Amino acid sequence: MKEIHPRFAEEVDFVAVNIGYGSGLAEFAESQGYPWPVGQADTKMLDAFGVTVQSTKIAIDDNGVVVYRAGYGRGTIEEWNSVFQDLVD
């Protein structure tokens, strides 16, 4: 995401959501220089989005519809470029 962020930062909101407890993701994001905010999920949110594993990446359009989902270790830069371009168009 760090590679893609500059191209779409003005048009697409990026948010990381910690699914665990504690500040692990926030500390990691800060140490890596991630420029987007980090939030904390609760179980209702995880259930609503069907998140069952860490590093699940989800793209949501302006209508709140999940338009893309990639699990741990999935979702190439090319795929995300396409997803974000579709959201912008």
Summary of the structure (lengths in Angstrom):
residues: 89
radius of gyration: 13.0
end to end distance: 19.2
largest distance: 37.0
contacts: 194
relative contact order: 0.19
helix: 36%
strand: 17%
